[in-house]
Amino acid sequence: MNEVLSAILTPADLQTGSSGPLYVKLRQSLEDAILSGKLAHGQALPAERDLAEFANVSRVTVRKAVDELVRDGLLTRKHGSGTFVNKPVSKMQQPLSRLTSFSEDMARRGYVTRSEWLERGLFHPSPDEMMKLGLKVDMMVARLARLRIANDLPLAIERASLAADILPDPAAVEISLYAELQRLGATPVRAVQRISACNVDGQDAALLAVPVGAAGLSIERVSYLASGRVVEFTRSLYRGDAYDFVAEMTLTDV
């Protein structure tokens, strides 16, 4: 813990330097540590008691500094768990008129992406998957669920379902599902997306490193082959503070 504190605070600087309340100086030191990445998104802030002792200030001073950062959205208090860093996210605009994968979209922005697999394999389909994909009772479904991360920030949870005869080996998908579908000759040519606002629940909130109840965007996408067959049924949950989905419309009848 002392290593964390020494990386973000210099107690001598709080007691000297420019005039002003100690809590303002402490707040600025903590804010600088968050914005510079010394305190990472989702990282637990040291306990107020430890901060006060290390910085040689009162707990009242620490509480005032932390309260302001919570008010400004840079810290989040979780009841019974502590206070966590909530680094600001630069919102990304995602056009709704283009059918691309997460990997392709982030690469185009110059982001470094990675995924954490949550589920990958062949399963008996749920009633919803049977209906969306047009499967019979004796058919299997390939499921791919993963946490999508860009520049070390978790952005979305993606849960895709495809008929097993289209994707017989889910383990073959390493980075891009659409790249594997292209290799198999099953590239989707169009899709219908439904977007709705939601609040992120406990398990998903932990994966996305946001408070329980935080605003999210739930997106359901059904993609089609040129033949008209449904190739992909995907349900994604995006952080509400990270994405703006944009649609361009034209007036055709004046």
C-alpha positions as a printed Julia matrix, in Angstrom:
254×3 Matrix{Float64}:
   0.0     0.0     0.0
   2.87    2.4     0.76
   4.13    1.89   -2.8
   0.76    2.99   -4.17
   0.66    6.01   -1.88
   4.22    7.09   -2.63
   3.47    6.89   -6.37
   0.55    9.3    -6.15
   1.38   11.58   -3.23
   4.32   13.64   -2.04
   3.42   14.67    1.53
   6.01   17.48    1.56
   4.36   19.12   -1.44
   1.05   19.27    0.41
   2.59   21.15    3.31
   4.62   23.57    1.17
   4.25   25.21   -2.22
   1.29   27.38   -3.13
  -1.06   28.61   -0.47
  -4.54   27.22   -0.14
  -6.52   24.61    1.78
  -4.82   21.24    2.21
  -7.86   19.38    0.88
  -7.61   21.31   -2.41
  -3.95   20.33   -2.81
  -4.75   16.7    -1.94
  -7.65   16.68   -4.35
  -5.4    17.99   -7.13
  -2.74   15.35   -6.38
  -5.32   12.57   -6.56
  -6.88   13.98   -9.73
  -3.46   14.2   -11.39
  -2.79   10.56  -10.43
  -6.08    9.47  -11.99
  -5.69   11.43  -15.22
  -2.05   10.38  -15.66
  -2.85    6.7   -15.15
  -0.93    6.3   -11.9
  -4.3     5.28  -10.49
  -5.94    2.97  -13.03
  -9.63    2.79  -13.88
 -11.37    0.47  -11.42
  -8.46    0.5    -8.96
  -9.33    0.78   -5.28
  -8.3     4.02   -3.62
  -6.29    3.48   -0.42
  -8.42    3.79    2.71
  -8.99    7.31    3.98
  -7.21    6.37    7.2
  -4.1     5.31    5.25
  -4.22    8.42    3.05
  -4.46   10.69    6.1
  -1.59    8.99    7.88
   0.68    8.95    4.82
  -0.04   12.56    3.81
   0.13   13.79    7.43
  -3.29   15.41    7.22
  -6.55   14.91    9.05
  -9.18   12.42    7.91
 -11.54   15.39    7.53
  -9.15   16.82    4.92
  -9.03   13.47    3.09
 -12.81   13.12    3.22
 -13.34   16.6     1.71
 -10.9    15.88   -1.12
 -12.45   12.49   -1.85
 -15.99   13.91   -1.66
 -15.17   16.45   -4.38
 -13.68   13.78   -6.64
 -16.77   11.6    -6.13
 -18.97   14.59   -6.96
 -16.96   15.18  -10.15
 -17.22   11.53  -11.17
 -13.52   10.66  -10.85
 -14.14    8.36   -7.88
 -17.02    6.05   -7.06
 -17.99    4.81   -3.61
 -19.29    1.24   -3.41
 -21.06    0.48   -0.16
 -19.15   -2.09    1.83
 -16.34   -2.3    -0.75
 -14.51    1.03   -0.74
 -13.79    3.86   -3.14
 -12.72    3.15   -6.72
 -11.18    5.12   -9.55
 -13.54    6.08  -12.34
 -11.25    7.47  -15.04
 -13.12    9.66  -17.55
 -13.89    7.97  -20.86
 -13.72    9.79  -24.15
 -16.99    9.0   -25.88
 -16.78    7.26  -29.22
 -19.3     7.78  -31.99
 -20.39    4.57  -33.65
 -22.34    4.89  -36.94
 -25.33    2.59  -37.19
 -25.19    2.4   -40.98
 -21.98    0.33  -41.12
 -21.79   -3.39  -40.26
 -18.39   -3.93  -38.64
 -16.92   -6.02  -35.87
 -15.69   -4.55  -32.59
 -12.09   -5.45  -33.55
 -12.34   -3.68  -36.91
 -13.96   -0.61  -35.4
 -11.36   -0.21  -32.64
  -8.45   -0.86  -35.03
  -9.74    1.92  -37.27
  -9.55    4.26  -34.28
  -5.99    3.18  -33.5
  -6.89    1.47  -30.22
  -5.13   -1.57  -28.82
  -7.8    -4.2   -28.25
  -8.04   -7.51  -26.48
 -10.78   -9.83  -25.26
 -11.4   -11.98  -22.22
 -13.42  -15.07  -23.06
 -16.4   -15.68  -20.79
 -17.9   -18.61  -22.74
 -17.03  -20.39  -25.99
 -18.38  -23.71  -27.22
 -21.28  -25.71  -28.67
 -24.5   -25.96  -26.67
 -28.12  -27.0   -26.93
 -30.01  -23.86  -27.99
 -32.29  -21.89  -25.74
 -35.86  -21.21  -26.93
 -34.82  -17.64  -27.8
 -31.85  -18.86  -29.86
 -34.03  -21.4   -31.65
 -36.49  -18.7   -32.6
 -33.93  -16.06  -33.65
 -31.68  -18.46  -35.59
 -34.42  -20.7   -36.99
 -33.0   -23.83  -35.36
 -34.65  -27.19  -34.87
 -34.71  -28.99  -31.53
 -31.91  -31.41  -32.47
 -29.55  -28.68  -33.74
 -26.66  -27.19  -31.75
 -25.67  -23.57  -31.3
 -22.21  -22.0   -31.1
 -21.94  -19.42  -28.31
 -19.22  -16.81  -27.99
 -19.28  -14.53  -24.95
 -16.44  -12.16  -24.22
 -15.46   -8.94  -22.54
 -14.21   -6.45  -25.14
 -11.37   -4.19  -23.97
  -9.76   -1.22  -25.73
  -6.65    0.53  -24.39
  -7.05   -1.5   -21.18
 -10.56   -0.14  -20.59
 -13.48   -2.61  -20.59
 -16.06   -1.25  -23.03
 -18.57   -3.98  -23.82
 -19.79   -7.49  -23.1
 -20.65   -9.31  -26.3
 -22.68  -12.54  -26.4
 -23.04  -14.04  -29.89
 -25.0   -17.12  -30.96
 -24.69  -18.86  -34.34
 -25.96  -22.14  -35.75
 -23.36  -24.88  -35.34
 -23.47  -25.74  -39.03
 -22.34  -22.17  -39.78
 -19.67  -22.06  -37.05
 -18.8   -25.68  -36.22
 -15.66  -24.79  -34.25
 -16.13  -21.76  -31.96
 -12.55  -22.17  -30.72
 -11.37  -21.13  -34.19
 -12.49  -17.57  -33.44
  -9.44  -15.87  -32.0
  -9.91  -12.12  -32.5
 -12.64  -11.31  -35.01
 -15.8   -13.37  -35.45
 -16.45  -11.7   -38.8
 -12.97  -12.64  -40.03
 -13.72  -16.29  -39.26
 -17.14  -16.06  -40.93
 -15.48  -14.58  -43.99
 -13.04  -17.51  -44.06
 -15.98  -19.91  -43.88
 -17.86  -18.11  -46.65
 -20.61  -16.96  -44.29
 -20.11  -13.2   -44.17
 -23.26  -11.29  -43.13
 -24.42   -8.68  -45.63
 -27.02   -6.86  -43.54
 -28.25   -6.65  -39.98
 -31.08   -5.29  -37.87
 -30.11   -3.72  -34.53
 -32.32   -2.76  -31.61
 -30.86   -0.42  -29.02
 -32.31    0.24  -25.58
 -31.17    1.98  -22.43
 -30.55   -0.17  -19.37
 -28.93   -0.24  -15.96
 -25.93   -2.53  -15.59
 -26.46   -5.3   -13.02
 -24.02   -6.74  -10.5
 -22.09   -9.33  -12.52
 -21.9    -7.25  -15.68
 -21.03   -4.12  -13.67
 -18.03   -5.93  -12.19
 -16.85   -6.97  -15.65
 -17.22   -3.46  -17.05
 -15.72   -1.84  -13.92
 -18.71    0.46  -13.4
 -20.98    0.91  -10.37
 -24.04   -1.34  -10.1
 -26.95    0.47  -11.71
 -24.72    2.53  -14.04
 -26.23    3.51  -17.37
 -25.64    1.08  -20.21
 -26.71    0.48  -23.79
 -28.22   -2.9   -24.61
 -27.91   -3.8   -28.29
 -29.51   -6.81  -29.95
 -28.34   -7.55  -33.49
 -29.62  -10.1   -35.98
 -27.37  -10.48  -39.04
 -28.3   -12.11  -42.35
 -26.53  -13.89  -45.19
 -27.18  -12.88  -48.79
 -29.58  -15.85  -48.99
 -31.72  -14.31  -46.24
 -30.75  -16.85  -43.6
 -29.95  -15.53  -40.12
 -26.25  -16.03  -39.48
 -25.73  -14.28  -36.14
 -27.76  -13.32  -33.09
 -25.72  -11.07  -30.8
 -26.62   -9.34  -27.56
 -24.13   -6.71  -26.44
 -23.94   -4.5   -23.39
 -21.96   -1.27  -23.81
 -20.88    1.21  -21.17
 -23.22    4.17  -21.42
 -20.41    6.62  -20.7
 -18.27    5.39  -23.59
 -20.51    5.26  -26.66
 -22.76    7.44  -28.74
 -24.52    5.61  -31.57
 -25.16    7.86  -34.54
 -27.65    7.42  -37.39
 -27.77    9.65  -40.46
 -31.2    10.33  -41.91
 -32.34   12.08  -45.09
 -35.64   13.6   -46.08
 -36.78   11.88  -49.27
 -40.29   13.29  -49.63
 -40.53   17.07  -49.47
